[in-house]
């Protein structure tokens, strides 16, 4: 037996052993519990996502619901538009943002973004309530207060429609139609005005073409476009010559300015012409600097109408677009390059079987620089822009024997130039209600020349005659403009705008590359005054009066030679066009309903028209008529009966005539009704629309004498988002396989028959 003191001595070492063992047990159990806690509980509360929900004007949206559907966790934005969510820890978190007045949006937040405050911008059902446009006033302005008719085509619409070029993308806009014989080279027409009377711009840089129908910017791939702003109002005060009919402003995509690297790949296929399109984009940023790089290409064969194959309607197009941007609170700097190459662009017309015509090469190279300095002089912004575009295109026309099909003659033409421009402008907020903008701009073309070669062949294919000509060389144009505009909103519910501009334009060339120079000097004063009146919170009336002008182009003055539809004779004695313009309208802008009604009246002095000199040889020329008059009206409607159902449509009717003879003018489109419906089912969207064009009897001097029959076509469109990365698009056009002519052009061909286009895109 142990003695008591011996037991005490034994208990001390036993305690010294058992206590550490017990503590070790507790530590292991606690470690295990902590481990299990981290495994099962911490992921539920690991990801903290904070953000704000804003509208298009940058104002907070309250009571928007932010839902993480997989967990059911949601939050509601406060008065500042802020929300805070604690979510499961995932590499990607998908959120759904809903509000009764806005289109539902889904966003993906990656792991690298979870520590930052994200910004979500919701688009209202009626975009005109909050939309900001830049083209109408040449500075950001709410579309509600703009005293003009304007339409914005966002990138989402272009993605879903998958048009081959912007002319197709604008085909269903109110007041806009297409002009030309057919195929890829159609140009947009606004309110019956085209042929260099509608100014097309890319990020404020002018687009110029030596083609007789004018520019169409077909070399800009729709996948590189952020939005297109269409201004259906004279704008020579803000932009100088060539904007009598309005402005089509193409705004290209910019880097997302979110740290990291991303991009997308896309492809599409069309059945009517074996269209094969593909694209690859990359973008990334670090801090305030980012880049966007895009390669796009499309290749097609001749398309088919219900009556058969339409010859010379094929084309191949490729482009490389890159932009580097630096954006901060005080300044924005953008440097971009757009290189486009067109190859074998067919010129479809009614005589393509015997006189096939095409453009073997078209080359465009836009280099642009933009600098915007913000906050100068207590609320002033200073902007500088410059661009260069060396460009050229070739034209080939063959003449085939009607019986043997052998080539009897060939004509070749090449035109090239260096286009350039620069603008320096300053905009100042002078008090709460007054803004003043002014500046100077320079637009020019230099080294413009045109070369033609005509060959004739014998039955064996040998050249029997050869004629080399220079219609003109050393062409040069300089347009220097000074402008000033003001915006005053100090009167309740009334916003007044006005402006004045002076331009000096000098053109010269060597006809037939032989001295002396032929020159043309012109100067012009233009001005406008307009205003918008808010009758109620939802109804706005506007009106404006303006004087606009257009100088004849170098080609109209000096080019005599072959064209895509025959040949043309220049008229060096052409004088500039000048116009007196009135337009106005009413805009009804409710939360779920938008209605716009617009009227206009244009008088154009010395309107330049083209006429047929020789119908057999298809020789045309130009001439000034005393005065042309164009008037008409437009109506557009957009309505959401319930959140995921949309009804829309527009209608226009125009009339154009010579005030001297009363005869109809060229290029006035037939009256047209466009209407449709769109439904959202989760990630699936479907749309059906129809176009009804009325018969046109009052055709112009170079249009179909017998008039243009009416037609009706139906189209179907659908898209499905498998997730935010993978999307599928489907377009079924001319669903009923209707044979129709859409333009009264004497060389016009039938439009494509039923066409199935399938597109896919994947973002990473």
Buried (B, 14 or more C-beta within 10 A) or exposed (E): EEEEEEEEEEEEEEEEEEEEEEEEEEEEEEEEEEEEEEEEEEEEEBBEBBBBBBBBEEEBBBEBBBBBEEBEBBBEBBEEBBBEBBBBEBEEBBBBBBBEBBBBBBBEBEEEBBEEEBEBBBBBBBBBBBBBBBBBBBBEBBBBBBBBBBBBBBBEBBBBBBBBBBBBBBBBBBBBBBBBBBBBBBBBBBBBBBBBBBBBBBBBBBBBBBBBBBBBBBBBBBBBBEBBBBBBBBBBBBBBBBBBBBBBBBBBBBBBBBEEEBBBEBBBBBBBBEBBBBBBBBBBBEEBBBBBBBBBBBBBBBBBBBEEEBBBBBBBBBBBBBBBBBBEEEBBBBBBBBBBBBBBBBBBBBBBEEBBBBBBBBBBBBBBBBBBBBEBEEEBBBBBBBBBBBBBBBBBBBBBEEEEEEBBBBBBBBBBBBBBBBBBBBBBBEEEEEBBBBBEBBBBBEEBBBBBBBBBBEEEEEEEEEEEBBBBBBBBBBBBBEBBBBBBBEEEEEBBBBBBBBBEBBBBBBBEBEEEEBEBEBEBEBBBBBBBBBEEEBBBBBBBBBBBBBBBBBBBBBBBBBBBBBBBBBBBEBEBBBBBBBBBBBBBBBBBBBBBBBBBEBBBBBBBBBBBBEEEEBBBBBBBBEBBBBBBBBBBBBBBEEBBEBBBBBBBBBBBBBBEEEBBBBBBBBBBBBBBBBBBEEBEBBBBBBBBBBEBEBBBBBBBEEBBBBBEBBBBBBBBBEEEEEBBBBBBBBBEEBEBBBBBBBBBBBBBBBBEBBBBBBBE
